[in-house]
Amino acid sequence: MRPTGRLHLGHYLGVIKNWLKLQEEHQCKFFIADWHALTNKYKETDSLKENIRQMIIDWLSCGIDPEKATLFIQSGVKEHAELSLLFSMITPKSWLELNPSYKDLKFNLYYQYLRDFLAGKQIKIIQTPPPQPYEEALEKSTGKQKSKIFEDYLREAFHKAFYNQKGIDFKGFKDVLIKFGIQKKIAQEVVKNLEEGDVGKDIDTVGFLAYPVLQAADILIYKADTVPVGEDQLPHIELTREIARRFNNLYEPVFPEPQALLTEEAKLPGIDGRKMSKSYNNAIYLSDDEETVNSKVLQMKTDPQRVRKTDPGNPEVCIVFDYHTIFTDSQTVSEINAKCRNAEIGCVECKKILAESLNNFLQPIRERRKEIEADIHRYEKIFEEGTEKARAVASETMSEVRKAMKLWQF
């Protein structure tokens, strides 16, 4: 995990919760990927050490156990960098340029800029009828589902317009903007800003293009046979397998071809309905105190059609209810569902119940956090010991690699 800031509830549900299960069943290695944090945050190193320290606290307070898994810091195992360098010598550049995750990450930066730019000018994209299967899905959906389906359609339409066989196609992107009801003058301004501005420049580096090679080294240096990932990370695992296969064919069979262990990532929106993110200032952090949680829950958006307490509500389009389904007991969730639809419970009361549920969930984490913070140097030492343990394994692998490649043995 990259140390780019404090962990929030989205991190817990999407990653940590799964790790807690895996450490009970497998020999796991969990590491703080500080080198990977530099791929697009290379200008922001002042907070890196503190972010690492906070990640140590977050992991341990959630229950990640150094007795059950090896916990370490990536940059403390220099062998990762050595293996990444050697892999880069045999990895075709086209493999990296064609990596769909790289293209998607770049597009996401441009697309987010577009959405923020249009929102700042209070411009809405015209909801033109999309083709099948989106049209069929829209007919069967309502409210929040309908908005998400249309947003998915927009992303796909703009993504297709953004890339052609030769790479980024700004003209095609501008034409699609106009097709979706954006004035020609505004569309030209957007494209000019994208072409000449700083959007996306932070990832136009060798390090970012080649980060899947470093990721392959992270995995293969421990001869991992299984890697837990979300579906969007599957291309990276396949690239890791290809690099292992290429190395084994060129030299000697040193590396296994790891399998992906698909994990279902719970998608939890931020308090404003957008993706939970530090950059949006819409996250509930694992380190938030009770008062902060109460305040953030009261800011949550609810059913926009429910103006008064006496109006029936629709839980399906309410962020607060999304949280209830995860953090509140099932009986209370059923009661809230029925009462909301019948206007028997107000949004403020509903939010107070959610705040209590969230604070109950976070309380054990807070208590553990206090213990760790009070003796932080001891827990930092645990990661240093884990780093030494990881380095011993990595060093053995690198001896095999150097021998296989017939490099000079020092």
N, C-alpha and C positions, 0 to 999 in steps of 0.2 A: 504494500500500500504506500502511495506517495504521500510524504508529509507536507501537505500544502495548506494545512489549517486544522482547526478543531473538528472532531468527528461529531456528526449529528445523527438524528434518528434514522435518516435514510441510509447512512453508512452501516448502522447497526443491523437494520433489516436486510440490506442488500449483501452484506459481506460478513460482519462479525457473527451474526446468528448462525450462519452456515459453518464458520470456522469452529465455533464451539462444539458443533456436532462432529466435525471431521477430526478434531484432536482426540476424541474418544475412540475413534475407529482406525486411525491411520498414524503412520510416522510422519508428522507434519513439520514443515519448515515455513515459518511466517517471518518475513523481513520487512523492515522499513526501507523503502526504495528511494533513498535520498538522491542518488544519481539520476534516477528517472524524473525526479522533481525538477531537475535542471533543464529538461528537454524544452520546456516552454516557460520556466520561471527562473531562467538564468540571471535575470536582472535583480531578482528579489531574494538574495541570500542572507540578508540581515536577520530574517526571522527563521531561518532554516533550523538552527540548533534548538530554538525554543519549540518549533513545531515538532521536531523529533521527540523532545522531552514530553510534550503534551500527548503525543501519540503513544508513547510508552505508558503513560498514566491511563489513557483511555482504554488501551488494549487490556491491561491488567485489571482495571476496575470493572471491565465487562466480563472477566472470567477467562481470558486467554491465559493458559497455564504453562509456565516454563518447565514444570515437571512432566508435562505431557507432550510438549512440542519444543522445537528449537526456535528461539526468538533471537533475531540479530539485526544488525544495521548493515545495509548493502556495502557502503563505502569502506567498511572495515575489512571486507574480504576482497583484496585487490585482484585476486584471481578472476573475479567476474569480468574485470576490465581486460585482462590479458586474453581470456577466452573470446570475449566479444571482438577484440582486435583481430584475432586469428580467424574467427568466423567471417568477419567482414572481408577478408582476403578471398574467400571462396563463394561469397553470396552475390549473385548477379544483381546489378542495380535495378533491373526491371522488376525483380521480385518485390522490391520495396516500393517502387513507384506505382505498381499495380495493386498494392495492398489496399483492399477496400476500406479498412479502418483509417488509414492515412488520408485517403480521399474524403472520407466522411467527416473526419475531424476538421479538415481544412474547410470543407463546405459548411459545416456547422458554425464556424466562426463568421463566415460571410452571411449566412442565413440569419444568425442572431443579430448581426449588425443591421440587416435589412428590416427585421421586425422592430428593433429598437428605433431605427430611423423613422419608420412609418408611424409608430406609436407616438414619437415625439412631435410629429406634424399632424397627429390625429387623423391619419389616413387609414382607411380600412380597405382590405382587399375584397373585391366583389366576389361573392360566392357563386361563381358560374357553375352550372351543372357538370360534375365530373363524370368521366366514363365509367363503365363497369370495371371491376366489381364495386367501386366506391359508391356508385349511384344506388346499387341494390342495398349496400350496407347502410347508406344514409336513410333509405326508406324505412328500414327496420329499426332505426335508432331514434333516441330522443335526447334533448338537453345536452349534457356534458359529453355523452357518447358521440352525438352528431358533430359537435365542435372538434373533438379529437380526430374523428374520421376525416373531416375536411382539412384539418391541419396536416394529417398524414399525406393526404392527396397533394396539398400545396408543396410539402417538402419534396415529394417524389417528382412533381412537375418541375420545380426549380432545380432539383439535383440533375435531372436529365438535361435541362437547358444549360446548366453550368459547365458540363463536361462534354466534349466531343472526342473523337479518336486522337486528336492532337493535344488534348489537355483542356485547360480552362477556356471557355468560350463566353466572354463578356457580352458580345453582341447578341448571342442567343439568349442569354440571361435577361438582357434589356428587353428583347422582343416578347419574352414570356411575361415580364412585368407589365408591359403595356396590354398584353392579352388579358391580364387579370384586373384591368381597370385602373392601373396606375398611369397618371398623366405622363406624356412623353418627356416633358421637362424634368419631372421628378425622377423618372426612370434613368434619364441620362446623368442626373446628379448622383444617384446611388452608384451607378456603374463607375463614374469618374472617381468617386471616393474610394471604391473598392480597388480600382486599378492603381491609384496614386497614393492612397492613404496607408496607414499602419496596420489595417486589419489583416490578420494572417501572417504578418511579417515575423512574428515571434516563433513561428514554426517552420520558417524557410531556412533551416539550418541542417547541417550534416547530422547533428545529434538527434534531431527529431525524426528525420527521414530514416535513420538507422536504429531507432530505439527498439524495433522488433528484433534486431540482431542481439542487442544487449539483453532483451527479454529471453531470447533463446538461450543465451549463456547462463542467465539466472536459473533457468530450468534444468538445462542439460548438465551443468557442472556438478549437480547432485544426483544425476542419473535418475531423475524423477520419472515415475511411470504414469502418474496421474496429476492433472492440473485442474483445479476447480475454477470454472469460468462461466460468465454469462454468454449468451448466444452471440453477442456482438464481438466477443474475443476469439471466436472459433478460427477466423483467418490467421490470427497470431499463432495459435497452436499448430495449425497446419504448416505455417512457415517454419516453425521450430522443428517439426517433423522432417520437412524438406531439407533443412540445414543439417540435421543429424544424418539423414540419408546420404546427402552429398559428401559429408565428411567421411562417413564410414566407407563409401565407395571409392573415394580418392585415396584414403590412407588405410586405416584399420578399423574394424567394428568396435568403436569405443562407446558409442552412445545408444541407449534405447530410443525408440520413437514413442514419446509420451502420448497418452490418450487424454482427451478432454472429459472432465466430469461436469456435465451441464448442471448448473444450479439455477433455480428459479429465483430471480431477483424481485423482491417486493418493491413496487413503485409507490413511494409515499410523496405526495405533493408538498410543497412549502406552504406556509400559512396564507400566501396570496394566490394559491392555485397553480403557480408555475413549478417547474422542477426545483426541488429543494437544493439550494446552493448558497454558499457564503457570498458569492458575488451579487446575488439578488437580495441579500439581507432578509431572507425569509425562512431561515432554518431554526429548528429547535435542537440545541446542542446537548450532548450527553453531559456536559459540564454545567448546564444552566441550573440555577437554584430555583426553589419553589416559586418565589415571587416573579422571577423572569418568565417561567413557564406560564404562570397565570396570566401575565400581561400579554404574552404572545398568543395564547389561545383566544383571548378576548378580541384580538385583532383579526382573527380568521374570517375569511369570507364565507357566507352561507348562501342558501338558495336566493338568487337575485330577484325571483318573482314573489318572494314572501316579504311584504313591506311591514305588515303589522302582526302582532302576536296572534291575533284572531284569524289570520290567513292560514289555510292549510299549507304545509310545506312538502317538499319533495326531497327526501334524503338522498336520492340517487345523484343529485347535482350539488350536494353539499360536502365541502371539504371536511367539516367537523365530523360528519357521519363516517367518512372514509377512515378517519383516525379511530373513531369508536369501534369499527369492525376489527381493528387490530389490537387496541389497548384496553377496551372495556369488555367485561364479561358478557357472554352471549345472551343471557336472560335480559340484562339491562339494555343491550343493543336492540333486542326485539321490542322491548317496551318503548324505547325512544323512537324506533321506526314507526310504530303504530300511533304514538302520541303526536309526533310531528305531522303526520299525514292528516290527523284529526284536529290539529291546532290545540292540543291539550298540553303542550310544552313549548315554552318560548326559547329563542336562540340563546339568550344569556344563560338560562338555566341549563340548557343542553351543553353549553361551553364549560360551565362550572363542573359538570359531571366529568367531562373530558379532561379538564385540568387535574382533577383529583386522580383520574385513572393514570394519566401521564406521570404525575408526581409519585404515585405508588410504584410505577414501573421503574422510575429513575432513582428512587430512594436508596435501594441497596448499592447501586452504582456510585451514588454520592458518598455513602458511608465508606465504601472501599477506597474511593478516591482520596478522601481525607487521610486515611492510613498511609497511602502511598506517598502523597505529597509531604507528609510529616517525616518520611525517611527516604526521600527521592534518590539519594546517592546509592543506597543499598539496591534499589530496583534498577537504577542505571547499570550497576555492576552486573546484574543478572543478564542484561542485554550484552554487556561486554563479554561475559563468559559464554553466552550463546554464540557470539560472533567468533570467538576462538574455536568453539566446537565446529561451527560451519566451515571455518577456514581450514581446519584439519582435513575435512572431507574434500573440500575444493582443491586443496594442495595435492592430494592423491590423484584426483582426476587430471589435474594439469600435468602431472608427471607422465601419465599415460598418453596425454595429448602430444606432449613434446616428443615422446618416444615414437608415437605413430607418425608424426610429421617429420621425424628425423632432424629435429632442431638440436642445437647444442645444449647439453645438459650441464647446468652450472651447479 
